[in-house]
Amino acid sequence: MCSYKFKKQGGGVVDISSQSLSHINGRPVLQPYNNSHKKYNTCNFKISPPPISPKIKKVNVLNTSNETPKIPKSSPPISPKIKSPIKKVKNDSSFMIVEVAGSIAAARREQVANMQVQRKQRIAHYGRTNSAKFNANAAAVDSTSREAKRCSFITPNSDPIYIAYHDEEWGVLVHDDNLLFELLVLTVAQVGSDWTSVLKRRQDFRDAFSGFDAEIVAKYNEKKINSTSIVYGIELSQVRGVVDNSKRILEMKKQFGSFHKYLWGFVSNKTIKTQYKACNKIPVKTSKSETMSKDMVKKGFRYVGPTIIHSFMQAVGLTNDHIITCPRHVQCATQKPIAM
């Protein structure tokens, strides 16, 4: 059999003897070269799915190489819990909270009870003769309300002498020179101590300083000063300060006519009226007390810092520092000053 060859367009010879011949009816027939390409079955190729990333498993870190991981045992079946009656617990807890002594709820209940007693007394006893029991209840309610309205530094545990001082003296206008001298000395003495202790020794101070007569105290010599300190247990420096202040008071009397005219001149003979709602809002000193302190120091007074002078102003009525809920606030505010 002869072979058929032909040239490619790009050059070279191609043998098509075995590639381009086809047998038709037992006879070899030459077929075009382009139609004799080899067919590939694309269905034989399998497309594999994308690899799945392995799941990260938690590995328990073992302390040593000999340890083996422990397989957790199946937990036993959990028995159903018996629920406690919630309502009963809540009721019990709330009952305990209400009944705690000194709690806000207990105080509120007591206040409501007192208001109900007052209301019943106003309605039930209208136009009737008051019985002894009614008078006792009314007095108890009134006393409770009065104590609740006082300045907050007066508590149920306060000493009676301190309560009496608050209710009768603190904030009352003072124009007597001897009493002004006394309150100045007591105000200085309570520094580092407290008013209750000083008030209990008030008579000792009066005896030690001759009833706070400035003319007598100004004549104390060194021997009298030492004996006063020893007999009455007053610091020697404090006794010397009282003697020096008595001499300054005599000078104020010569210059202004009286000691009270000198002091009340700083406020134009009018009490400074304040409107404090709580005692923690009351300052320890004011611009007025600083002004008085500077002038008194300039004139030779001792132990007259702005804080002491502010406390002295409160005591003698130069300023009314009772809080507005205290009954003494209105009483001290309505006092009429003496004409100077």
Legacy VTK file of the C-alpha trace (Angstrom):
# vtk DataFile Version 3.0
C-alpha trace
ASCII
DATASET POLYDATA
POINTS 340 float
0.000 0.000 0.000
1.304 3.370 -0.909
1.599 6.088 1.637
0.265 9.549 1.169
2.268 12.548 2.205
1.661 16.305 1.937
3.286 19.454 3.092
2.106 21.649 5.947
1.745 25.343 5.472
4.430 26.068 8.036
6.796 23.535 6.490
7.572 19.845 7.012
6.022 16.612 5.699
3.232 14.759 7.359
2.594 11.030 6.911
-1.102 10.318 6.826
-1.021 6.701 5.735
-2.290 5.341 8.950
-4.146 8.399 10.191
-6.172 9.675 7.167
-7.383 6.392 5.608
-10.775 4.957 6.268
-12.182 1.653 5.024
-15.531 2.030 3.353
-17.116 -1.113 1.896
-13.775 -2.875 2.186
-11.962 -0.203 0.202
-9.517 2.321 1.644
-10.737 5.843 1.218
-8.608 8.890 1.873
-10.237 11.249 4.393
-9.374 14.878 5.162
-6.712 15.249 7.801
-8.652 17.760 9.852
-11.473 15.323 10.545
-9.261 12.623 11.902
-8.495 14.163 15.294
-8.611 12.001 18.332
-11.663 12.330 20.471
-11.357 12.396 24.221
-14.095 11.357 26.540
-14.440 14.191 29.017
-16.888 12.262 31.084
-14.121 10.064 32.445
-12.674 12.971 34.458
-14.119 13.203 37.955
-14.193 16.538 39.696
-13.234 16.080 43.309
-14.853 18.342 45.881
-12.681 20.912 47.715
-10.925 19.559 50.768
-12.744 20.121 54.038
-10.673 21.734 56.743
-10.392 19.471 59.781
-12.216 20.571 62.919
-9.988 21.820 65.712
-10.337 19.565 68.661
-9.644 20.744 72.162
-6.695 18.884 73.563
-6.200 18.738 77.287
-2.640 19.578 78.149
-1.127 16.841 80.262
1.337 17.678 82.946
3.591 14.702 82.170
4.102 12.357 79.272
2.928 9.389 81.342
-0.523 10.841 81.943
-3.334 9.655 79.798
-6.393 11.673 78.901
-9.357 10.881 81.055
-12.632 10.151 79.417
-15.434 12.042 81.176
-17.934 9.753 82.701
-21.522 10.212 81.970
-23.140 12.263 84.697
-25.931 10.608 86.653
-29.434 11.751 85.895
-30.289 14.983 87.716
-33.186 14.631 90.041
-35.743 17.412 89.781
-35.269 20.106 92.415
-38.078 20.975 94.726
-38.825 24.672 94.386
-39.276 26.501 97.659
-42.319 28.717 98.005
-41.036 32.079 96.810
-43.954 34.034 98.098
-43.391 32.863 101.627
-39.689 33.753 101.564
-40.415 37.195 100.176
-43.023 37.841 102.770
-40.705 36.705 105.536
-37.787 38.828 104.289
-39.897 41.926 103.821
-41.348 41.405 107.263
-37.872 41.247 108.737
-36.815 44.418 106.937
-39.815 46.358 108.164
-39.409 45.182 111.713
-35.707 46.052 112.028
-35.347 48.651 114.771
-34.147 52.033 113.571
-34.815 51.336 109.904
-36.353 53.914 107.591
-39.525 51.872 107.256
-39.911 51.611 111.028
-39.366 55.343 111.434
-41.935 56.041 108.736
-44.460 53.744 110.388
-43.924 55.498 113.706
-44.371 58.890 112.050
-47.589 57.779 110.360
-48.845 56.397 113.667
-48.173 59.711 115.394
-50.001 61.598 112.650
-52.974 59.290 112.997
-53.028 59.829 116.760
-53.013 63.601 116.289
-55.804 63.387 113.725
-57.964 61.195 115.956
-57.385 63.532 118.868
-58.451 66.564 116.846
-61.619 64.831 115.643
-62.681 62.634 118.556
-61.993 65.135 121.330
-63.423 68.188 119.653
-65.553 70.023 122.224
-64.984 67.400 124.929
-63.188 67.491 128.226
-59.697 66.120 127.754
-58.854 63.095 129.828
-55.537 62.458 131.534
-54.718 59.746 129.014
-55.382 62.127 126.137
-53.168 64.819 127.678
-50.334 62.350 128.165
-50.532 61.137 124.561
-50.685 64.684 123.225
-47.673 65.717 125.294
-45.688 62.719 124.071
-46.508 63.464 120.440
-45.685 67.158 120.818
-42.354 66.444 122.506
-41.421 63.969 119.768
-42.216 66.477 117.029
-40.252 69.210 118.794
-37.181 67.009 119.140
-37.382 66.067 115.473
-37.366 69.735 114.420
-34.408 70.897 116.513
-30.995 71.572 115.035
-29.455 68.262 114.074
-26.561 68.563 116.551
-29.169 68.119 119.297
-29.862 64.389 119.460
-31.788 62.144 121.883
-28.418 61.308 123.443
-27.476 64.957 124.050
-26.926 66.053 127.620
-29.872 67.977 129.153
-27.602 70.926 129.993
-26.605 71.176 126.330
-30.243 70.922 125.193
-31.218 73.674 127.627
-28.408 75.872 126.337
-29.674 75.389 122.772
-33.311 76.037 123.683
-32.758 79.013 125.976
-29.461 80.782 125.240
-27.874 79.920 121.896
-28.718 82.675 119.430
-30.380 84.989 121.967
-29.360 88.643 121.681
-26.811 89.583 124.359
-26.053 93.206 125.234
-24.703 92.795 128.765
-20.940 93.335 128.870
-20.330 90.785 131.634
-22.316 88.095 129.786
-20.527 88.908 126.537
-17.216 88.527 128.357
-18.382 85.200 129.835
-19.499 83.752 126.495
-16.238 84.835 124.874
-14.284 82.958 127.554
-16.497 79.853 127.257
-16.205 79.873 123.469
-12.421 79.907 123.739
-12.519 77.144 126.395
-14.578 74.775 124.225
-11.878 74.694 121.548
-10.356 71.223 121.773
-13.191 70.127 124.041
-16.973 70.336 123.671
-19.785 72.594 124.798
-21.262 70.031 127.179
-18.057 69.737 129.200
-17.610 73.513 129.292
-21.214 74.167 130.325
-20.870 71.701 133.208
-17.886 73.744 134.452
-19.589 77.079 133.854
-19.867 77.904 137.540
-16.163 77.167 138.039
-15.310 79.695 135.340
-17.555 82.272 136.989
-15.873 81.735 140.349
-12.408 81.773 138.824
-12.926 85.110 137.047
-15.034 86.966 139.634
-18.346 86.718 137.800
-16.602 87.970 134.624
-16.300 91.483 135.938
-13.693 92.937 133.598
-12.585 95.607 136.068
-11.738 92.995 138.736
-10.140 90.473 136.386
-7.945 93.178 134.836
-6.286 93.633 138.265
-5.163 89.989 138.576
-1.445 89.862 139.367
0.939 87.013 138.655
0.220 85.309 141.977
-3.528 85.451 141.414
-3.131 84.114 137.890
-1.110 81.105 139.079
-3.480 80.302 141.936
-6.513 80.527 139.643
-4.926 78.074 137.244
-4.115 75.592 140.029
-7.363 75.812 142.009
-9.789 75.631 139.065
-7.716 73.433 136.737
-7.548 75.980 133.926
-4.480 76.202 131.715
-2.127 78.978 132.728
-1.944 80.405 129.213
-5.737 80.521 129.058
-5.934 82.404 132.360
-3.394 84.938 131.084
-5.456 85.322 127.900
-8.622 86.051 129.910
-6.812 88.697 131.964
-5.438 90.359 128.833
-8.874 90.328 127.159
-10.445 91.934 130.236
-8.033 94.865 129.843
-8.974 95.174 126.167
-12.680 95.207 127.114
-12.071 98.142 129.458
-10.394 99.967 126.580
-13.454 99.298 124.349
-15.702 100.739 127.051
-13.673 103.939 127.081
-13.579 104.181 123.306
-17.134 103.048 122.351
-19.038 103.486 125.615
-19.507 99.707 126.152
-18.205 96.383 124.937
-21.538 95.451 123.336
-21.586 98.656 121.260
-18.191 97.754 119.850
-19.312 94.223 118.907
-22.765 95.090 117.559
-21.265 97.848 115.450
-19.902 95.194 113.084
-23.463 94.129 112.134
-25.084 97.598 112.337
-27.018 96.478 115.427
-28.972 93.891 113.383
-28.779 90.139 113.638
-27.515 88.380 110.518
-30.423 86.198 109.397
-29.548 82.941 107.671
-31.705 80.290 106.001
-29.749 77.078 106.489
-31.729 73.875 105.927
-29.152 71.564 107.525
-26.401 72.004 110.093
-23.749 70.628 107.736
-24.379 73.673 105.543
-23.385 76.102 108.315
-19.817 77.358 107.700
-17.188 77.396 110.438
-16.309 80.985 109.598
-17.630 83.822 107.460
-16.319 87.032 105.959
-17.922 88.937 108.836
-16.171 86.819 111.469
-12.873 87.317 109.637
-13.400 91.088 109.682
-14.169 91.091 113.418
-11.216 88.810 114.134
-8.731 91.046 112.322
-9.955 94.155 114.136
-9.926 92.493 117.569
-6.425 91.129 117.008
-5.311 94.597 115.995
-6.734 95.957 119.252
-4.824 93.380 121.330
-7.406 90.636 122.013
-6.124 87.069 122.333
-7.614 83.786 121.133
-9.942 85.519 118.689
-9.437 83.647 115.416
-12.197 83.795 112.752
-13.560 80.347 113.700
-13.792 81.209 117.407
-15.352 84.585 116.636
-17.968 82.950 114.377
-18.917 80.556 117.186
-19.051 83.548 119.544
-21.330 85.423 117.115
-23.700 82.445 117.071
-23.785 82.304 120.867
-24.555 85.992 121.461
-27.088 86.425 118.641
-24.956 88.402 116.202
-25.983 85.742 113.670
-28.986 83.422 113.761
-27.675 80.029 112.655
-30.585 77.894 113.835
-31.775 75.862 110.846
-35.138 76.915 109.423
-36.905 73.790 110.728
-35.842 74.504 114.308
-38.460 76.332 116.425
-35.718 78.573 117.822
-35.012 79.960 114.360
-38.238 81.981 114.273
-37.993 82.925 117.943
-34.484 84.331 117.582
-35.340 86.047 114.286
-38.217 87.995 115.862
-36.111 89.457 118.692
-35.906 93.215 118.746
-32.416 94.651 119.236
-31.759 97.248 121.906
-31.314 100.804 120.650
-27.680 101.865 120.818
LINES 1 341
340 0 1 2 3 4 5 6 7 8 9 10 11 12 13 14 15 16 17 18 19 20 21 22 23 24 25 26 27 28 29 30 31 32 33 34 35 36 37 38 39 40 41 42 43 44 45 46 47 48 49 50 51 52 53 54 55 56 57 58 59 60 61 62 63 64 65 66 67 68 69 70 71 72 73 74 75 76 77 78 79 80 81 82 83 84 85 86 87 88 89 90 91 92 93 94 95 96 97 98 99 100 101 102 103 104 105 106 107 108 109 110 111 112 113 114 115 116 117 118 119 120 121 122 123 124 125 126 127 128 129 130 131 132 133 134 135 136 137 138 139 140 141 142 143 144 145 146 147 148 149 150 151 152 153 154 155 156 157 158 159 160 161 162 163 164 165 166 167 168 169 170 171 172 173 174 175 176 177 178 179 180 181 182 183 184 185 186 187 188 189 190 191 192 193 194 195 196 197 198 199 200 201 202 203 204 205 206 207 208 209 210 211 212 213 214 215 216 217 218 219 220 221 222 223 224 225 226 227 228 229 230 231 232 233 234 235 236 237 238 239 240 241 242 243 244 245 246 247 248 249 250 251 252 253 254 255 256 257 258 259 260 261 262 263 264 265 266 267 268 269 270 271 272 273 274 275 276 277 278 279 280 281 282 283 284 285 286 287 288 289 290 291 292 293 294 295 296 297 298 299 300 301 302 303 304 305 306 307 308 309 310 311 312 313 314 315 316 317 318 319 320 321 322 323 324 325 326 327 328 329 330 331 332 333 334 335 336 337 338 339
